[in-house]
Amino acid sequence: QVQFVESGGGLVQPGGSLSLSCVASGIIFRIYGMGWYRQAPGKQRELVARITTSGSTYYSDSVKGRFTVSRDNAKNTLYLQMNSLKPEDTAVYYCNSNPVGRWDNYWGQGTQVTVST
């Protein structure tokens, strides 16, 4: 059974850091590009970072220079290091393959990130 389980979110002050993890099961993790997505209240889900099978990375303009995506294929785990957090980073963060493709019905519950004083 395909599952994506995100963790590591929480409440942090502006300028702070958080480290997110996503464990994937039921897929051959190493053959998929993977992405971190987020959805803020009242907004559509958006891609914030992705990493290819070879390790190349891409970031949205809103997080470039502040977030770092990485993967450990041996552990079927995707990571997102988030630094210099801003209130506008507040959202539920999800992981999935990138492109999402056949896994579009397998979104996890996500992990809530709240950046606030």
C-alpha positions in Angstrom: 0.0 0.0 0.0 1.3 3.4 -1.0 1.8 5.8 1.9 3.6 9.1 2.4 4.0 10.0 6.1 5.2 13.6 6.9 6.5 14.7 10.2 8.5 17.5 11.8 6.1 20.5 11.6 5.3 22.8 14.5 5.1 26.3 15.7 8.1 28.5 15.2 8.9 32.2 15.4 9.8 34.2 12.3 13.4 33.6 11.5 13.4 30.2 13.0 14.1 26.8 11.5 12.3 23.5 11.1 13.3 20.2 9.6 10.6 18.1 7.9 10.8 14.4 7.0 8.6 12.2 4.8 8.8 8.4 4.8 7.5 6.8 1.6 6.3 3.2 1.5 4.8 1.0 -1.2 6.8 2.6 -4.0 10.3 2.1 -5.4 11.4 5.4 -3.9 14.7 5.6 -5.7 13.2 5.7 -9.2 10.9 8.7 -8.5 11.6 12.4 -8.5 10.1 13.7 -5.2 8.6 17.0 -4.1 7.5 19.0 -1.1 4.2 20.8 -1.6 2.3 23.1 0.7 -1.2 24.4 1.1 -2.1 27.5 3.0 -5.6 28.2 4.1 -7.8 29.3 1.2 -5.0 28.6 -1.3 -4.2 25.9 -3.8 -1.5 23.3 -3.1 1.8 24.5 -4.5 5.2 22.9 -5.2 7.9 24.4 -3.1 10.9 22.1 -3.7 11.7 19.0 -5.7 14.6 16.6 -6.2 15.3 14.3 -9.1 16.5 10.8 -8.9 20.0 12.0 -9.6 19.8 14.7 -6.8 19.2 17.8 -8.9 17.0 20.3 -7.0 14.5 23.0 -7.8 13.0 25.6 -5.5 10.1 28.0 -5.9 11.1 31.6 -5.9 9.4 32.1 -2.5 11.7 29.7 -0.7 14.9 29.8 -2.8 17.9 30.3 -0.6 16.0 29.4 2.6 14.9 25.8 2.1 17.0 22.7 1.2 15.5 19.5 -0.1 17.4 16.2 0.2 16.7 12.5 0.0 18.0 9.2 1.5 17.1 6.4 -0.9 18.3 3.7 1.6 15.7 5.0 4.1 12.9 5.8 1.6 12.9 9.3 3.2 12.6 12.8 1.8 13.8 15.8 3.9 13.1 19.6 3.9 15.3 21.9 5.9 13.6 25.2 6.3 15.5 28.2 7.6 14.7 31.9 8.0 11.0 31.0 8.2 8.5 33.7 7.5 4.8 34.0 8.4 3.9 33.4 4.8 5.5 29.9 5.0 2.6 28.9 7.3 0.9 26.0 5.6 0.4 22.2 5.7 3.3 20.6 4.0 3.0 17.4 2.0 5.4 15.2 0.1 4.6 13.2 -3.0 6.4 12.2 -6.2 7.2 14.9 -8.7 5.4 14.9 -11.1 2.6 13.5 -8.9 1.2 11.3 -11.7 -0.1 8.0 -10.6 0.2 8.9 -6.8 -2.4 11.7 -6.9 -4.8 9.7 -4.8 -2.2 8.9 -2.1 -1.6 12.2 -0.4 -0.7 11.9 3.3 -2.1 14.0 6.1 0.7 16.4 5.9 2.5 18.2 8.7 1.4 21.7 9.9 4.0 24.5 9.9 3.0 27.7 11.7 5.3 30.7 11.7 4.1 33.2 14.2 5.1 35.3 17.2 
